[in-house]
C-alpha cells in the first residue's frame, strides 16, 4: 500500500527557534498533501492543504506566517514552525493523496511528529 | 459547520467480546463517512468507508452502516482480538468548493485483554 513517512518522529527545540518537519510519499506521487495538528485527547485538526507547485490553503485561525508549508515536489512537503513557542507543542501529522488515482477519497497518513518547545 | 462526535474512551474489552464504538455526525450536504485506525507507532490507516446512505463498509471483521436518519456511523465487530488494540477515529469528508477535507472525531482508544 501507499506509504507516507515523516521526519523527524520527535523533536525538542528552544523557544524562538524554527523547526522543519518533512513529509514524504515513498511509493506514490502526492498531488495534494494535508497537515494536521493533534492535541492530547483531541481530534486531528486540519491546518492546511497544499497542492504541488501551488501555495498552501490555510484553515481559518491558522497563522500562515508561523506555519510555513512548502510542497515543491510530488513526493515532499515540509512544514516549518517559525519562532516556535511552548503553545506550539503538539503532534503534527501529514497525509497525502494522488488525485489521479481511482480511490479519490483516501488519504494516506504519516506516523506523526511530536514537537516539544521548551 | 461539520462535526463528528464519537464515543469517549478508553474502552477495554476481553478477547472475543462484541465491540461497538458510537459515532454521530453533523454535516451539510452529503458527506462520505470513514473509520480510521491508528496502531501504536504508526500512521492512521483507512479501515472502512461508506459514501452514501444505507451503505455498509466492512473490513477485517469490522462493519459500519451509514444511517442518514440517525446521522450515525457506528463501528462494530462481533469478536475482537488482541491485535485490534488501537485508536479508532470516525471521520467525514465533505467537498467544499472542490477542496475536500476530513473532519475527525476525538478518537477512541481500544484495548483488548487476553
Contacts between the chains, C-beta under 8 A, distances in Angstrom:
chain1	res1	chain2	res2	distance
A	4	B	43	6.3
A	34	B	101	8.0
A	34	B	102	7.7
A	41	B	106	6.6
A	41	B	107	7.9
A	42	B	106	5.7
A	43	B	4	7.3
A	43	B	89	7.3
A	43	B	104	4.1
A	43	B	105	5.6
A	43	B	106	4.6
A	43	B	107	6.5
A	44	B	44	7.9
A	44	B	89	7.3
A	44	B	102	7.8
A	44	B	104	4.5
A	46	B	101	5.6
A	46	B	102	7.0
A	46	B	103	7.9
A	49	B	99	6.2
A	49	B	101	7.3
A	57	B	99	6.5
A	93	B	43	7.2
A	93	B	44	7.4
A	95	B	43	7.9
A	95	B	44	7.6
A	105	B	32	5.7
A	105	B	34	7.7
A	105	B	49	6.6
A	105	B	51	7.4
A	105	B	93	5.9
A	105	B	100	7.5
A	106	B	46	5.5
A	106	B	49	7.9
A	107	B	46	7.9
A	107	B	102	6.6
A	108	B	43	7.5
A	109	B	36	7.7
A	109	B	43	3.8
A	109	B	44	4.0
A	109	B	45	7.2
A	110	B	43	5.0
A	111	B	41	6.6
A	111	B	42	5.7
A	111	B	43	4.5
A	112	B	43	6.8
